[in-house]
Amino acid sequence: SCNIPKGKLTAILGQSGCGKSTLIKVLSGQKSPTAGTISVDGKSQGFSNWVSSHLAVVPQHDIVHSELTIRQCLDYAATIRLGRKIDSQTKKAIVEKIIRDADLGAIANSKISSLSGGQRKRVNIAVELTGRPEVLLLDEPTTGLDYATEKQIIANLRQLSRQGKTVVFVTHSLATIEAADHVIVLRNTRHGSLVAAEGNPDDVQKAIGIES
Protein backbone atom coordinates (compact mmCIF):
# COMPACT_ATOMS: atom_id res chain seq x y z
CA SER A 1 0.00 0.00 0.00
CA CYS A 2 1.23 3.48 -0.84
CA ASN A 3 0.01 6.99 -1.54
CA ILE A 4 0.82 9.25 -4.50
CA PRO A 5 0.14 12.91 -3.63
CA LYS A 6 -1.69 15.07 -6.15
CA GLY A 7 0.29 17.79 -7.94
CA LYS A 8 3.65 16.54 -6.66
CA LEU A 9 6.75 14.78 -8.05
CA THR A 10 6.92 11.20 -6.77
CA ALA A 11 9.88 8.84 -7.26
CA ILE A 12 9.49 5.04 -7.10
CA LEU A 13 12.81 3.47 -6.16
CA GLY A 14 14.03 -0.09 -5.77
CA GLN A 15 16.32 -2.81 -7.08
CA SER A 16 15.64 -4.71 -10.29
CA GLY A 17 12.76 -7.17 -10.02
CA CYS A 18 11.06 -5.52 -7.04
CA GLY A 19 7.93 -4.56 -8.98
CA LYS A 20 8.49 -0.93 -9.99
CA SER A 21 7.54 -1.36 -13.64
CA THR A 22 4.67 -3.68 -12.70
CA LEU A 23 3.29 -0.99 -10.39
CA ILE A 24 3.43 1.53 -13.27
CA LYS A 25 1.58 -0.94 -15.52
CA VAL A 26 -1.12 -1.47 -12.90
CA LEU A 27 -1.51 2.27 -12.27
CA SER A 28 -1.77 2.94 -16.01
CA GLY A 29 -4.33 0.19 -16.64
CA GLN A 30 -1.96 -1.92 -18.75
CA LYS A 31 -2.16 -4.68 -16.13
CA SER A 32 -5.05 -5.60 -13.86
CA PRO A 33 -4.29 -5.97 -10.14
CA THR A 34 -4.64 -9.55 -8.86
CA ALA A 35 -5.82 -8.20 -5.52
CA GLY A 36 -6.55 -4.89 -3.82
CA THR A 37 -7.87 -1.64 -5.24
CA ILE A 38 -6.65 1.64 -6.73
CA SER A 39 -8.38 4.77 -5.51
CA VAL A 40 -8.32 8.26 -7.02
CA ASP A 41 -9.38 11.03 -4.62
CA GLY A 42 -10.71 8.31 -2.34
CA LYS A 43 -12.86 6.65 -5.02
CA SER A 44 -12.05 3.21 -6.43
CA GLN A 45 -15.02 2.91 -8.81
CA GLY A 46 -14.52 3.65 -12.52
CA PHE A 47 -10.72 3.68 -12.36
CA SER A 48 -10.24 2.28 -15.89
CA ASN A 49 -12.43 5.01 -17.38
CA TRP A 50 -10.60 7.66 -15.37
CA VAL A 51 -7.23 6.42 -16.65
CA SER A 52 -8.20 6.73 -20.31
CA SER A 53 -8.92 10.44 -20.05
CA HIS A 54 -6.64 11.69 -17.27
CA LEU A 55 -3.38 9.73 -17.38
CA ALA A 56 -0.42 9.32 -19.76
CA VAL A 57 2.59 7.00 -19.70
CA VAL A 58 6.12 7.57 -21.01
CA PRO A 59 7.69 4.11 -21.52
CA GLN A 60 11.37 3.40 -21.07
CA HIS A 61 12.01 3.07 -24.81
CA ASP A 62 11.35 5.59 -27.61
CA ILE A 63 7.83 5.88 -29.05
CA VAL A 64 8.64 8.59 -31.59
CA HIS A 65 9.26 8.31 -35.35
CA SER A 66 12.90 9.09 -36.12
CA GLU A 67 12.26 10.69 -39.55
CA LEU A 68 9.85 13.34 -38.31
CA THR A 69 10.93 16.70 -36.93
CA ILE A 70 10.05 17.46 -33.31
CA ARG A 71 7.31 19.89 -34.37
CA GLN A 72 5.83 17.39 -36.88
CA CYS A 73 5.89 14.66 -34.24
CA LEU A 74 4.08 16.78 -31.66
CA ASP A 75 1.55 18.05 -34.21
CA TYR A 76 0.76 14.45 -35.21
CA ALA A 77 0.47 13.36 -31.55
CA ALA A 78 -1.85 16.29 -30.77
CA THR A 79 -4.05 15.39 -33.75
CA ILE A 80 -4.42 11.81 -32.51
CA ARG A 81 -4.97 12.67 -28.84
CA LEU A 82 -7.18 15.73 -29.20
CA GLY A 83 -8.92 14.80 -32.46
CA ARG A 84 -11.84 17.04 -33.33
CA LYS A 85 -12.18 18.46 -29.84
CA ILE A 86 -10.25 21.59 -30.84
CA ASP A 87 -9.64 23.74 -33.92
CA SER A 88 -6.29 23.90 -35.73
CA GLN A 89 -5.24 27.22 -34.18
CA THR A 90 -5.82 25.95 -30.64
CA LYS A 91 -3.93 22.76 -31.44
CA LYS A 92 -1.01 24.78 -32.80
CA ALA A 93 -0.95 26.92 -29.65
CA ILE A 94 -0.88 23.80 -27.47
CA VAL A 95 2.01 22.30 -29.47
CA GLU A 96 4.04 25.52 -29.33
CA LYS A 97 3.53 25.83 -25.57
CA ILE A 98 4.72 22.25 -25.05
CA ILE A 99 7.79 22.96 -27.19
CA ARG A 100 8.58 26.00 -25.01
CA ASP A 101 7.91 24.19 -21.73
CA ALA A 102 10.13 21.26 -22.79
CA ASP A 103 12.89 23.69 -23.83
CA LEU A 104 12.84 22.30 -27.38
CA GLY A 105 12.39 25.59 -29.23
CA ALA A 106 15.93 25.81 -30.60
CA ILE A 107 15.72 22.32 -32.14
CA ALA A 108 11.98 22.10 -32.93
CA ASN A 109 12.63 21.69 -36.68
CA SER A 110 15.35 19.07 -36.23
CA LYS A 111 14.72 15.44 -37.19
CA ILE A 112 14.39 13.14 -34.19
CA SER A 113 17.07 10.87 -35.69
CA SER A 114 19.63 13.65 -35.15
CA LEU A 115 18.89 14.16 -31.44
CA SER A 116 20.85 13.06 -28.39
CA GLY A 117 19.40 10.56 -25.93
CA GLY A 118 18.37 13.29 -23.51
CA GLN A 119 16.70 15.34 -26.24
CA ARG A 120 14.76 12.29 -27.48
CA LYS A 121 13.57 11.59 -23.95
CA ARG A 122 12.27 15.16 -23.68
CA VAL A 123 10.43 14.67 -26.98
CA ASN A 124 8.87 11.43 -25.68
CA ILE A 125 7.65 13.29 -22.60
CA ALA A 126 6.38 16.17 -24.76
CA VAL A 127 4.39 13.72 -26.95
CA GLU A 128 2.44 12.50 -23.92
CA LEU A 129 1.77 16.06 -22.78
CA THR A 130 -0.17 16.78 -26.01
CA GLY A 131 -3.12 14.92 -24.48
CA ARG A 132 -3.06 17.34 -21.53
CA PRO A 133 -3.04 14.60 -18.85
CA GLU A 134 -3.46 15.31 -15.14
CA VAL A 135 -1.14 12.42 -14.23
CA LEU A 136 2.11 11.51 -15.98
CA LEU A 137 3.84 8.18 -15.30
CA LEU A 138 7.41 7.58 -16.49
CA ASP A 139 9.25 4.24 -16.47
CA GLU A 140 13.01 4.77 -15.98
CA PRO A 141 13.15 8.16 -17.78
CA THR A 142 16.89 8.65 -17.10
CA THR A 143 18.22 5.20 -18.06
CA GLY A 144 21.37 5.47 -20.19
CA LEU A 145 21.74 9.22 -19.68
CA ASP A 146 24.76 10.99 -18.23
CA TYR A 147 24.49 12.69 -14.84
CA ALA A 148 24.00 16.24 -16.17
CA THR A 149 21.26 15.16 -18.60
CA GLU A 150 19.64 13.06 -15.89
CA LYS A 151 19.43 16.13 -13.63
CA GLN A 152 17.92 18.19 -16.47
CA ILE A 153 15.19 15.61 -17.15
CA ILE A 154 14.26 15.43 -13.46
CA ALA A 155 14.26 19.25 -13.25
CA ASN A 156 11.82 19.30 -16.20
CA LEU A 157 9.58 16.79 -14.42
CA ARG A 158 9.69 18.87 -11.25
CA GLN A 159 8.65 21.92 -13.27
CA LEU A 160 5.65 19.99 -14.66
CA SER A 161 4.59 19.10 -11.12
CA ARG A 162 4.82 22.77 -10.16
CA GLN A 163 2.34 23.47 -12.95
CA GLY A 164 -0.16 21.22 -11.17
CA LYS A 165 0.45 17.83 -12.79
CA THR A 166 0.93 14.70 -10.71
CA VAL A 167 4.23 13.24 -11.97
CA VAL A 168 5.48 9.77 -11.00
CA PHE A 169 8.77 8.30 -12.20
CA VAL A 170 10.51 4.96 -11.67
CA THR A 171 14.24 5.11 -11.06
CA HIS A 172 17.30 3.10 -10.00
CA SER A 173 19.20 6.30 -9.26
CA LEU A 174 19.45 7.58 -5.70
CA ALA A 175 20.80 10.86 -7.10
CA THR A 176 17.42 11.71 -8.63
CA ILE A 177 15.26 11.30 -5.52
CA GLU A 178 16.47 14.50 -3.85
CA ALA A 179 14.44 16.53 -6.37
CA ALA A 180 11.27 14.56 -5.57
CA ASP A 181 8.57 15.69 -3.15
CA HIS A 182 7.61 12.13 -2.27
CA VAL A 183 9.54 8.85 -2.48
CA ILE A 184 8.29 5.26 -2.43
CA VAL A 185 10.89 2.50 -1.97
CA LEU A 186 9.89 -1.02 -2.99
CA ARG A 187 11.56 -4.18 -1.68
CA ASN A 188 11.28 -7.72 -3.00
CA THR A 189 10.52 -10.37 -0.38
CA ARG A 190 9.44 -14.00 -0.45
CA HIS A 191 5.91 -12.71 0.06
CA GLY A 192 6.15 -10.40 -2.97
CA SER A 193 6.90 -6.73 -3.41
CA LEU A 194 6.46 -4.56 -0.31
CA VAL A 195 6.86 -0.86 0.47
CA ALA A 196 10.08 -0.58 2.47
CA ALA A 197 9.82 3.18 3.05
CA GLU A 198 7.67 6.13 1.99
CA GLY A 199 7.81 9.87 2.59
CA ASN A 200 9.97 12.88 1.75
CA PRO A 201 13.54 12.23 0.49
CA ASP A 202 15.23 12.97 3.85
CA ASP A 203 12.95 10.67 5.84
CA VAL A 204 13.27 7.88 3.28
CA GLN A 205 17.08 8.09 3.17
CA LYS A 206 17.16 7.77 6.98
CA ALA A 207 14.67 4.90 6.93
CA ILE A 208 16.75 2.86 4.47
CA GLY A 209 20.07 3.81 6.06
CA ILE A 210 21.54 6.05 3.34
CA GLU A 211 23.10 9.35 4.43
CA SER A 212 23.61 10.93 0.99
NORJO-V247204 format. One record per residue. N is the residue number from 1. RES is the residue in one letter. PHI is phi in whole degrees, 0 to 359 (* if undefined). PSI is psi in radians with two decimals (NA if undefined). NEAR is the number of other ideal C-beta (glycine too) atoms within 10 Angstrom. Layout:
# NORJO-V247204
{{N;RES;PHI;PSI;NEAR} {N;RES;PHI;PSI;NEAR}}
This chain:
# NORJO-V247204
{{1;S;*;2.42;6} {2;C;204;2.94;12} {3;N;233;2.38;12} {4;I;245;1.92;18} {5;P;290;2.50;12} {6;K;289;2.41;13} {7;G;69;0.42;14} {8;K;234;2.94;16} {9;L;260;2.02;25} {10;T;246;2.30;22} {11;A;254;2.35;25} {12;I;251;2.06;29} {13;L;240;2.63;24} {14;G;162;2.85;21} {15;Q;288;2.89;11} {16;S;303;2.42;8} {17;G;84;0.11;11} {18;C;269;-0.06;20} {19;G;107;0.22;18} {20;K;297;-0.92;23} {21;S;294;-0.60;18} {22;T;296;-0.71;15} {23;L;299;-0.74;22} {24;I;299;-0.73;23} {25;K;294;-0.63;17} {26;V;289;-0.76;16} {27;L;295;-0.53;20} {28;S;268;0.01;17} {29;G;83;0.08;16} {30;Q;286;-0.43;13} {31;K;228;2.47;13} {32;S;270;2.42;8} {33;P;293;2.46;13} {34;T;279;-0.29;7} {35;A;200;2.83;5} {36;G;81;-3.12;8} {37;T;224;2.78;9} {38;I;245;2.21;15} {39;S;245;2.44;10} {40;V;243;2.12;18} {41;D;52;0.66;6} {42;G;83;0.00;5} {43;K;245;2.24;11} {44;S;260;-0.23;10} {45;Q;284;2.49;9} {46;G;71;0.46;9} {47;F;297;-0.73;16} {48;S;297;-0.66;9} {49;N;291;-0.66;10} {50;W;297;-0.76;17} {51;V;303;-0.78;19} {52;S;297;-0.42;8} {53;S;244;-0.08;10} {54;H;234;-0.16;14} {55;L;231;2.53;21} {56;A;226;2.66;21} {57;V;235;2.32;20} {58;V;255;1.88;23} {59;P;288;2.98;17} {60;Q;293;-0.60;15} {61;H;257;2.74;9} {62;D;304;2.50;14} {63;I;235;0.28;13} {64;V;251;2.65;20} {65;H;276;2.16;12} {66;S;293;-0.39;12} {67;E;269;-0.08;10} {68;L;273;2.70;17} {69;T;281;2.89;16} {70;I;302;-0.80;27} {71;R;296;-0.73;18} {72;Q;298;-0.73;16} {73;C;298;-0.80;24} {74;L;290;-0.63;26} {75;D;296;-0.74;18} {76;Y;296;-0.78;16} {77;A;297;-0.72;22} {78;A;295;-0.66;22} {79;T;298;-0.75;15} {80;I;292;-0.81;10} {81;R;282;-0.60;18} {82;L;260;-0.39;16} {83;G;54;-2.27;9} {84;R;267;0.18;6} {85;K;292;-0.44;8} {86;I;226;2.80;14} {87;D;275;2.97;9} {88;S;297;-0.63;9} {89;Q;293;-0.72;8} {90;T;295;-0.73;12} {91;K;298;-0.76;19} {92;K;299;-0.71;14} {93;A;296;-0.69;12} {94;I;296;-0.81;20} {95;V;298;-0.77;25} {96;E;293;-0.61;15} {97;K;293;-0.73;11} {98;I;297;-0.72;21} {99;I;301;-0.77;19} {100;R;294;-0.81;11} {101;D;296;-0.57;16} {102;A;273;0.06;21} {103;D;57;0.77;15} {104;L;250;0.11;19} {105;G;303;-0.73;13} {106;A;291;-0.34;8} {107;I;237;0.29;19} {108;A;299;-0.46;18} {109;N;260;0.21;10} {110;S;274;2.54;15} {111;K;291;2.51;15} {112;I;298;-0.52;20} {113;S;296;-0.34;12} {114;S;266;-0.01;11} {115;L;273;2.75;18} {116;S;283;2.97;12} {117;G;300;-0.73;14} {118;G;294;-0.68;18} {119;Q;294;-0.71;18} {120;R;296;-0.67;17} {121;K;296;-0.70;26} {122;R;296;-0.61;22} {123;V;293;-0.74;25} {124;N;302;-0.72;20} {125;I;294;-0.77;22} {126;A;300;-0.67;23} {127;V;303;-0.78;24} {128;E;290;-0.46;21} {129;L;287;-0.29;23} {130;T;297;-0.44;22} {131;G;277;0.03;17} {132;R;51;0.95;15} {133;P;286;2.71;19} {134;E;276;-0.54;15} {135;V;237;2.32;20} {136;L;237;2.11;23} {137;L;253;2.35;25} {138;L;230;2.23;24} {139;D;262;1.90;21} {140;E;51;1.03;18} {141;P;291;-0.26;25} {142;T;249;0.17;25} {143;T;299;2.27;15} {144;G;81;0.06;11} {145;L;261;2.64;17} {146;D;287;2.96;12} {147;Y;299;-0.76;11} {148;A;296;-0.74;8} {149;T;291;-0.67;17} {150;E;303;-0.81;20} {151;K;297;-0.66;16} {152;Q;294;-0.75;17} {153;I;298;-0.80;19} {154;I;294;-0.64;24} {155;A;297;-0.68;11} {156;N;296;-0.70;19} {157;L;293;-0.67;26} {158;R;296;-0.68;15} {159;Q;297;-0.71;15} {160;L;298;-0.69;17} {161;S;293;-0.56;22} {162;R;288;-0.29;13} {163;Q;272;0.05;9} {164;G;107;-0.06;9} {165;K;278;2.59;20} {166;T;270;2.02;21} {167;V;242;2.22;29} {168;V;233;2.21;27} {169;F;229;2.48;25} {170;V;270;2.42;22} {171;T;210;2.68;23} {172;H;263;-0.23;13} {173;S;269;2.06;15} {174;L;295;-0.50;16} {175;A;297;-0.44;13} {176;T;275;-0.31;23} {177;I;285;-0.33;24} {178;E;295;-0.42;14} {179;A;277;-0.21;15} {180;A;280;2.68;25} {181;D;276;-0.55;16} {182;H;218;2.43;21} {183;V;231;2.36;26} {184;I;240;2.13;24} {185;V;253;2.14;24} {186;L;261;2.59;22} {187;R;224;2.38;14} {188;N;271;2.24;15} {189;T;230;3.06;9} {190;R;291;-0.23;4} {191;H;263;0.05;6} {192;G;113;-2.96;10} {193;S;279;2.30;16} {194;L;234;2.77;14} {195;V;276;1.99;15} {196;A;277;-0.56;17} {197;A;199;2.67;17} {198;E;206;2.43;19} {199;G;150;-2.77;15} {200;N;285;2.82;12} {201;P;306;-0.73;18} {202;D;297;-0.82;10} {203;D;296;-0.69;12} {204;V;292;-0.74;22} {205;Q;299;-0.66;19} {206;K;291;-0.71;12} {207;A;296;-0.61;14} {208;I;260;0.14;14} {209;G;77;0.56;7} {210;I;242;2.17;11} {211;E;275;-0.50;5} {212;S;207;NA;6}}
